[in-house]
Amino acid sequence: MRVALREASRAAREEEVPVGAVVIREGRIIARAHNRPIAMRDPTAHAEILALRRAARKLGNYRLNECSLYVTIEPCAMCAGAIVHARLKQVVFGARDPKAGASGSALRVLNHPKLNHHAEVVSGVLKEECASVLREFFQARRKKFE
């Protein structure tokens, strides 16, 4: 999660919403990314999506069944859908997202009973640090536009 937090800090320096993600396989990092929708002019350029794309390219397969995803905030519905399709074995996230989280905070996409794939979900890992990065970013942004 510390590597994901470093990725989130990179996003903040680039004036993107500070979310970072890391894909792990057999204890090794195989991909990492941070939010880049503004820079890439791409609404799907969330940290999770970019990390999953990089991991799939590296492994030569879109199915990442032996992989875990570490992300600083609860995945949104789009990212949760990609996680399900990638068949990740585990998702670990820091802060909950009451407005858009799709692991039960706002919606339940991850591990929805009608879906054919379920991943182990671990929440709250370094949650204060993950929430703090986001809170500080949005506080600074609000001050900038006052």
matplotlib code that plots the C-alpha trace (Angstrom):
import matplotlib.pyplot as plt

x = [0.0, 2.9, 3.8, 0.2, 0.4, 3.6, 1.7, -1.2, 1.4, 2.6, -1.0, -1.4, 1.8, 0.3, -2.9, -4.9, -7.1, -4.5, -5.3, -2.6, -2.7, -0.3, -0.7, 1.1, 1.8, 3.7, 4.8, 6.3, 5.0, 4.2, 2.4, 1.8, -0.1, -1.8, -4.9, -4.3, -7.7, -6.8, -3.3, -4.5, -7.9, -9.5, -12.3, -11.2, -7.6, -8.2, -5.2, -6.8, -7.6, -4.1, -2.4, -4.6, -3.8, -0.1, -0.2, -2.2, 0.3, 3.2, 1.7, 0.3, -3.2, -6.2, -7.0, -5.0, -6.3, -3.1, -2.8, -3.8, -4.6, -3.7, -5.4, -5.6, -9.4, -12.3, -12.8, -15.6, -18.1, -16.0, -12.9, -14.8, -16.2, -12.7, -11.5, -14.3, -13.4, -9.7, -10.5, -8.3, -7.9, -7.7, -8.4, -6.9, -7.9, -7.3, -10.1, -13.7, -15.5, -19.1, -20.0, -18.8, -17.3, -18.4, -17.4, -20.4, -20.0, -22.3, -22.8, -21.9, -20.2, -17.3, -18.6, -22.2, -24.0, -25.1, -21.6, -19.6, -16.3, -15.6, -12.4, -11.2, -11.7, -9.6, -10.5, -9.0, -5.3, -3.5, -6.9, -6.0, -3.0, -5.0, -7.9, -5.5, -3.9, -7.3, -8.6, -5.5, -5.7, -9.4, -8.8, -6.0, -8.1, -11.0, -8.7, -7.3, -10.7, -11.9]
y = [0.0, 2.3, 2.1, 2.9, 5.9, 7.1, 6.7, 8.8, 11.5, 11.5, 12.1, 15.0, 16.6, 16.3, 17.9, 14.7, 13.3, 11.4, 7.7, 5.1, 1.4, -1.5, -5.0, -7.8, -11.3, -13.8, -11.1, -8.9, -5.7, -6.2, -2.9, 0.4, 3.5, 6.7, 8.6, 10.4, 11.2, 14.9, 14.3, 11.5, 13.2, 9.8, 9.4, 5.7, 6.6, 5.7, 4.3, 0.8, 0.6, 1.8, -0.7, -3.6, -2.7, -2.7, -6.0, -7.7, -6.5, -7.7, -11.1, -11.5, -12.2, -10.1, -12.7, -11.8, -14.6, -14.9, -11.2, -8.8, -5.1, -2.6, 0.8, 3.8, 4.2, 1.9, 1.2, 2.9, 0.9, 1.1, -0.1, -2.7, -4.0, -4.2, -6.1, -8.6, -9.2, -9.4, -12.2, -10.7, -13.0, -10.1, -6.4, -4.4, -0.8, 2.0, 4.5, 3.9, 6.1, 6.8, 8.7, 6.2, 3.1, -0.1, -2.5, -1.7, 2.0, 3.4, 0.3, -3.4, -4.4, -6.3, -9.6, -9.0, -12.3, -12.3, -12.0, -15.0, -13.9, -12.9, -11.6, -11.5, -7.8, -6.3, -2.8, -0.2, -0.8, 2.5, 4.0, 7.2, 7.9, 7.1, 9.4, 12.1, 12.4, 12.8, 15.3, 17.5, 17.5, 18.6, 21.2, 22.8, 22.7, 24.4, 27.2, 27.6, 28.4, 30.7]
z = [0.0, 0.6, -3.1, -4.0, -1.7, -3.6, -6.8, -5.3, -4.4, -8.0, -9.2, -6.7, -8.1, -11.6, -10.2, -10.7, -8.0, -5.8, -6.3, -6.7, -7.6, -7.6, -9.0, -7.1, -8.3, -6.2, -3.8, -6.6, -8.1, -11.8, -12.5, -10.8, -11.8, -10.7, -11.8, -15.2, -16.8, -17.2, -18.7, -20.9, -21.7, -20.9, -18.4, -18.0, -17.0, -13.3, -11.4, -11.2, -14.9, -15.9, -13.5, -14.8, -18.4, -17.6, -15.7, -18.5, -21.1, -18.9, -18.3, -21.9, -20.6, -19.5, -16.8, -13.7, -11.4, -9.5, -8.8, -6.1, -6.6, -3.9, -4.3, -2.0, -2.3, -2.7, -6.5, -8.3, -10.4, -13.6, -11.9, -9.9, -13.2, -14.7, -11.6, -12.0, -15.7, -14.9, -12.3, -9.6, -6.6, -4.1, -3.8, -1.0, -0.5, 2.0, 2.4, 1.8, -0.8, 0.4, -2.8, -5.4, -3.8, -5.4, -2.7, -0.6, 0.4, -2.4, -4.6, -4.6, -7.8, -6.2, -5.0, -6.2, -5.8, -9.5, -10.8, -11.8, -10.1, -6.5, -5.2, -1.6, -0.5, 2.3, 3.3, 5.7, 5.0, 5.9, 5.7, 7.6, 5.3, 2.2, 3.3, 4.3, 0.8, -0.7, 2.0, 1.7, -2.1, -2.1, 0.7, -1.3, -4.5, -2.8, -1.5, -4.9, -6.3, -3.5]

ax = plt.figure().add_subplot(projection="3d")
ax.plot(x, y, z, "-o")
ax.set_aspect("equal")
plt.show()
